[in-house]
């Protein structure tokens, strides 16, 4: 990274690296994604043409297409985006000061044009009442409920609904608690590689709470000093917001941090404050590197083109191999694992 990029990374908690992913690598990845979707579409049409009659060959074709799509994140064309000898990975490794652990795959985050719904989101509010294209932000590695979000505003969940919702693990595979006194999993960095244009707002942009990594790390240190645990249900962080529209909104980052970002915020009719995110404007060939400690989330897609992103969750090879998904020290010091940033950060 350039000195300017490192300074931006330190101050903001993220940095956009322009024109660093080779166009041919992006093209291969995009063709693979759309090819997989086309295979599912064609196989579905073949099933429909059978009018419900069993055809082992057609069914096998459909199952193979679905399986390939669900495993697309580990396809070689996706992994080529983060080849260890690529300019992107060499730049990030220099800033990290260590190699990253081997990358096994990506989350392919797709948003397709559709008629907007108005369901209640994980924060417990209607999607269309939130400002900033519906952004509400979260930290990764948090339990998000084992059942779909409660969609009622006239009553809280009943006992049966609560039982289903409170099970472990959550829909995202995360548990409420982990050994070592933490209620959150963490990684070293989130790397997003756009596979579609997102140069205007309303394109399903990644939204980031600029500079919040400093406050998040301080908050985790406060929880640690208070005896823990770290994360939701620990000191100063009630997991459930019973004042949300659905009586069961999830606090995906602590209110103590949220309240520090009132400048430029907007408010819902109940007086709830919603911090203004930085909406990232990127195109294929760019990459955005973000610390785990920066609340993030996608925004609404209002255009007529799909939003395609490949997200890689990266872990430093210097992290204790016995707990690669959980470092209390790194939660309390978001630069701990970034040896190449220490001169600037300390």
C-alpha positions, -999 to +999 in steps of 0.1 A: +000+000+000+011+036-005+016+058+026-016+076+017-036+043+015-021+032+049-031+065+065-066+062+051-068+026+064-057+036+098-081+066+101-111+051+085-108+014+092-111+006+055-094+015+023-105+012-014-077-001-036-084+011-072-077-010-103-058-037-085-076-068-096-068-079-132-097-075-156-093-111-169-097-125-134-129-105-129-142-117-162-136-153-154-153-149-120-184-132-135-188-157-162-186-185-137-213-169-115-237-163-143-229-197-159-239-214-127-272-194-125-279-202-161-274-239-154-299-239-126-324-220-148-321-244-177-323-274-154-354-259-137-371-255-171-363-291-180-380-302-147-410-281-155-414-296-189-417-331-173-450-320-157-441-337-125-429-370-141-398-384-125-368-384-147-335-394-130-313-376-155-332-344-153-332-345-115-295-353-114-288-323-137-308-300-115-291-313-083-257-309-098-264-274-109-276-264-074-246-281-058-222-262-081-239-229-073-237-234-036-200-243-038-192-214-063-173-195-036-145-221-037-144-223-075-109-217-089-121-186-108-131-170-075-099-180-057-079-166-086-091-132-075-069-135-044-039-154-058-010-151-034+013-135-060-013-110-072-007-072-067-038-072-044-026-099-020+010-087-020-001-052-011-023-064+018+004-089+030+029-060+032+005-040+054-003-071+075+034-079+080+025-117+079+010-140+053-027-146+056-040-181+064-048-201+033-081-188+017-106-216+012-134-196-005-155-165-006-191-155+002-207-146-031-231-118-021-257-112-048-286-088-049-308-091-080-333-064-091-367-071-076-398-054-064-389-040-030-406-057+000-412-040+033-404-068+057-389-062+091-351-066+092-328-079+120-327-045+137-365-049+142-376-022+118-394-020+084-370-020+056-384+011+039-385+033+070-347+032+075-326+060+060-295+056+038-311+029+016-320+007+045-285+005+060-284-006+097-249-021+100-235-050+119-203-067+131-197-101+117-196-132+140-228-125+159-257-148+166-287-136+145-315-159+156-323-195+147-356-187+131-367-159+106-371-124+119-403-118+138-426-099+114-453-087+139-455-052+153-487-058+173-472-082+198-439-098+209-430-134+200-450-160+219-434-188+238-432-212+208-417-185+185-392-175+212-381-212+216-375-216+179-357-182+176-334-187+207-319-220+196-282-225+187-267-221+163-283-192+145-292-191+108-257-178+100-241-207+119-229-186+149-236-195+185-246-172+213-215-180+234-180-194+229-152-206+252-129-179+265-156-154+275-166-141+241-200-139+223-185-129+190-162-144+164-137-122+146-113-123+117-084-100+107-099-084+077-129-084+053-119-081+017-147-072-008-141-076-046-169-061-067-179-081-098-204-054-109-205-016-111-215+001-078-205+036-087-238+053-077-257+051-045-287+028-045-266+001-063-266-023-033-235-005-020-214-017+009-220+008+037-193+013+063-193+033+096-162+053+090-138+054+119-158+032+142-130+007+146-114+029+173-146+031+193-153-007+188-118-017+201-122+006+231-156-008+239-143-044+238-114-034+261-140-018+284-159-051+285-127-070+292-118-047+321-153-051+335-148-089+336-165-098+303-179-115+284-171-097+252-199-090+228-237-090+231-250-098+266-217-086+280-213-053+300-230-024+283-244-044+254-279-057+256-284-081+227-321-076+223-338-042+216-373-047+230-382-011+219-378-020+183-409-022+161-410-060+164-400-060+201-370-082+193-345-062+173-309-073+174-282-048+185-254-057+160-230-032+176-232-015+210-253+016+215-223+032+233-205+032+200-236+041+179-242+072+200-208+086+190-219+088+153-248+112+156-233+138+131-253+135+099-276+109+114-313+106+106-341+094+128-371+072+125-405+083+138-399+066+172-368+088+178-343+061+171-310+075+157-295+059+126-258+068+119-249+079+084-226+052+067-201+058+040-215+042+009-186+026-010-186+033-048-165+007-066-163-010-100-148-043-112-111-042-108-113-024-074-112-039-040-122-027-005-103-038+026-121-035+059-113-043+095-136-067+114-142-038+138-160-016+113-198-020+113-208-028+078-238-039+057-252-038+022-278-012+011-309-015-010-306-021-048-327+004-067-313+000-102-319-027-128-285-044-128-275-072-103-251-063-075-223-090-073-196-090-046-171-116-035-163-113+002-132-130+017-128-132+055-091-132+061-071-143+092-035-136+099-012-166+100+002-151+133-030-158+151-031-186+176-040-217+155-060-232+184-086-204+180-085-190+144-120-176+146-117-160+180-090-137+193-099-116+224-067-097+221-075-087+185-110-076+195-095-052+220-067-040+197-078-040+161-042-033+149-026-061+169-023-085+139-013-057+115+025-056+121+030-036+089+008-009+103+023-007+138+046+022+131+015+043+121-009+028+147+012+031+178 
